[in-house]
Each structure stands twice: as structure tokens, then as C-alpha cells.
Amino acid sequence: MRTSKTMYPVGANIIAAKKLRPVGALLIGVLGVLCGIVNSGETGGYMRTAGGRQATEYQIKAVYLYNFLLFVEWPKSGGDEKKDSGGAGKIDGDRPIIIGIVGKDPFGESFREVEGKPVSAGKRRLEVKRFGRYRRNTDMRGCDLLFVCESEKKYFSEILRPLKRKPVLTVGEWSGFLKAGGMINLVKVKNRIRWEINRTPVKKAQLKISAQLLRNATRVVEIPKLKENRPAGKTTGRRGSEGGGRK
């Protein structure tokens, strides 16, 4: 029977971590493909859920958000400095790891099976906060990862303002997201979901993205280009700015 839903073939493996053991029947099949646990030939080149159904765009994007938590290191923030296995390096006791979603939520129940469960082999549990459409009094600073839906594109500069230099990984899904100050943008390349990275806001937020995540990105930029520290007393000519900031 034909379906109108778009099918997404498997892209480059995002991870090869031995300790990645996510829970949830809904996501495990897709995660298996991403981890190389399931041979892509067995799925006909397309990601599937554990039930054998082809994964939707936002099921795949939910998997990517989950895995970004494992391959980004957050700054230590007091208390127990021991890191959870596989990433999520910011530890505040038993505080949950929070994925925030601002905008018209397209994920549906994609996170249902992993919400409230420990992330990877760590003890911290995953919490998903759905803020709905952006409002000026919405406080999103407590998120570890904030997904900004395309519906909030015109409010992005306002969303970023209170997050300036805060350790919040911002993820988007539209052209121009990186240039506007976003960190990771999910893009479609030949019908595959991939990602591109802007290292400048990542560095300013004191986050550290794994070399593997950087290596498999379709594009890595620094917008605006960070100034390099030069030895004291050494003068050089003025260099033109690279990349350009927000216009």
C-alpha cells in the first residue's frame, strides 16, 4: 500500500559508541541503524523503528537530538564533577538532562519511550520540555539542548538573547540558522537528515563537540570568525572579517 510519508535513507553513521544503550521501542530501531548495530542493507537503505515501520522525519530528528547529548560535553558546574558515560558532562546532582522544544511541536510522541529514562549508562534522566510558541516571558535557560522549530524563525534573535554565553546547545532546522547564531542545524541532503555546525557560539558557551560529530557534519563554520590570541608586543596588519555576523 502506498504512503504519502517521506522515507529517509540512512546517512553517515553519527556514532560508534559501545556504551550507547538507549531505551524505547519507538527509537531503538533507528538508533540501531545509526550505531551500525543494524546493517543498512537489512532495512533497504531506510531507517526503521523497532516495529519495522519506516521512521518519520521527526522520529529521526528526535534520535539525533538524543545522540547530540552523548557527543557534546557541557562545562562542569559544581557538585559532583564526575561525568556520565558517553557525554552529557554537566552534572548538578540528580538534575535531569533537559531537551527543550520551542515552537509548534512537530515531534508528537517521538520521545515518549525515552522520557524519564537514564541517558546512556548515566544516572541522569531525560526530561523533554515543550514550551509551545515563543513568548517573551518564557525562560529556557535551564535547558541543556534547545530545539528551535522553524515556526519560531522570526523570533530567534529574541530567543538567543537570554541564552548568550549560557551552556545551552541550540539546534534548528532552517537555512540561515547558523548565520543567525545557532549551533547545530539539521538539514536534508539527498533525502537524508544530516547536520551542520557553527563552532563560534559553541565555543562561547563553553561547550565541546566531539571530533566524530564534527568530522561527520556536512559543514563546519565559524560565524563570526573568532579572533585568534596573538603574542603580546607583536603587531600585525588589520585583517578583514570572515564569515560575517547577523545582518
N, C-alpha and C positions, 0 to 999 in steps of 0.2 A: 504494500500500500504506500502510495506516495505521501510525502510530508512536505510542508512548506518551510519547515525549520532549516536553518542553515547548519551544515555539518562542518566541523572544524578538524582538519587533519593534524596529526602530531607534528609539532615543530621541534626545534633543537631541545635536547634534554636540559631542563633547568637545574637539575640536581643529581647527585650520585651519592648522597649521604647514607651511610649504613644505618644510622640511628633514627631515620625518619620513619615513624610508625604512627601515622595519623589514624584517628578513629572515624567511623561513619561509613555506612554502606553507600551513601549517596556519592561521596567524593573518592572513596578508596580506589575505584577502577581507574579514574582519571589520574590520580596520584601515582598509581602503579605504572601507567604509561610514562609519565614524566620522570619517574625514578629509574626507568629501564627495567622495572620488575616484570612488566608485560611487554612482550615483543610487539612492536608496532605492526608487524605483519599479521599478527593474530587478530587485530582489530580492523584490518582492511585499511590501515593508514589513518583511522579516525579515533579520537578519544571516546571512550565509552564509560558509563557508570557501571557499578558492580552488577546491576541488574541486566546489563547487556545493551541498554539503550544508549544511543549516541548523545554525548554531552552537549548541552546548550552553550551558547557563548558565555553566559554569566555563571554557569557552573564551572567552566574553565577559568574564568577570571577570578572566581572565589578561590579556586585552588592556587592560583598564582599569588593572591594576597596572603593566603595562609603560608605559602612557602617563602615569601619575602620576609616573614617574621623569623624564619630559620636562617636566612642568609644575610641579615643585616644585624650589626652589633650596635646596641644602644649604650650610651655612656653610663658608667656606674653612678648611682645616685644615693649613696649612703646605705646603711643597714648591711645586710648580707651581700658581700661583693662576689660571692660565688655565682658563676653564670650557669644558666640552664644549658643542657646539652643541645648543641645544634643551633645556637643563636639566641635571640631574644635576651640580649645582655643586660637590660636594665632591670634591676631587682629592687623591689620595695616590699620585702616580706612576702606575704601571700597575695599581694595585689594582682588582680587578673591582667592578662595581656589584652589590650582593647583595640579592636578594629572598629573605627567609626565610619559611618556612611552618611554623607550629607547630600541631599537632593532626592529626586524621585527614585526610590529604591528599586533597581531592576533585578536584584538577586533572588527575590522570592524566598524559598526555603533552602537555598543552596548551602547555607551554613548550619542548618538545623541539627545535623548529626554530629557536628564538632563543637557547637556552643556548649560551654560549661565543662569541656573535657580538657585534660592537660595537653599542652602544646609540646609535641615531640616527646622526649623522655623526661622533660622537666616537670616541676610540680605546679607551675602557674597555669591557671585555666584560661581558656579563651572566652572573651565576652565581646559580643557584637552590639554596638550602639547605633541605632538608626535615628538620626536627628531630623529627618524629613527635610523639607525645603528650608533654605538658609534664612535665618532671622538674625538681626544684629545682636540680640542678647544670648545667642547660642554659644555656650562655652565648650570648645572642642579641644582645649589644651591638655586634657587628661588622656587623650588617645595616644597609642603607640604608632598606629598606622591610620591615616585618614584617607578614605577613598572619596574623591570629589566627582560626583556624577556630572555628565555633560549638561544636564539641566541647570546646573549652577555656574556655568561657564562665565556669565557676565558678572557674577559676584566673587570671582576667585580672588581678586586683589584684596577684597574686604575679608575674605576667609583667611587669607595668609597673614594679614596684619598682626593679629594677636599671637600667631604661631612663630613669629620671627625669632630665629635662633633657638626655638624650643625643639627638643628631641622628638619630633613628630614626623614620621615618614609620610610624605604626601604622594598619593597615586591618582592619576587621572586617566582619561580615555579620549582626548580630542587633540586635534592638530593645534599647535601653539601652546600646549600645556607646559612644556619645558621652558620655552622662552618667557612665559609669564611667571616663572619662579617655581614650578613644580619639580619634583624629584624623579619619579618614575612614571612613564606614560605607557599604557597598554595600547598597542597598535595592531592593525591587521596587515600581514604581509603574505601575499599569495594565499589568502583564505586561512592563514594561521594567526593565532594570537601570539604576539611577541611583545617585547618591551624595549624601551629606550631610556637612557639615564642622563640626568643633569647633575654633575658632581658638585657644582658650586653650592647650591643650597644644602646638599647633603653634608658637605664639609662644615658649613656654617652652623649646622645643627649638631655637629659633633657625632654624626652617625658614621658608621664604617660599613660599606658594602663589600661583600666577599668578592675575591678575584674571579670566581667562577660566574657569579651573576654579571659582573662587568664584561667578562670575556664573551658571554653568550648573548649580550644585548645587541640589538640591531644597530644602535648608535649610542655613543657616549660623548657628551658635550660638556663644556664649562661655560655657562651663560649667566651673568657676565664673567669674563675671564678673571680669575683671581690674580692679584698682584703677587709676584714672587718676592720673598725676602732677599734683599741684597746686602752684602757685607758693608759694615759701616765705613764711611770715608770713600767709598767707591762710587763715582758718578757715571751715569750713562745718559745717553740721549733719551728724550721722551718717546715712548712707544705708543703707537695708535692702539685704541681699544679694540678687543676682539670679541666677536660673538654678538655684542650689543645687548643691552638690557631691555626692560619693558618699555615700550613706546606709548 
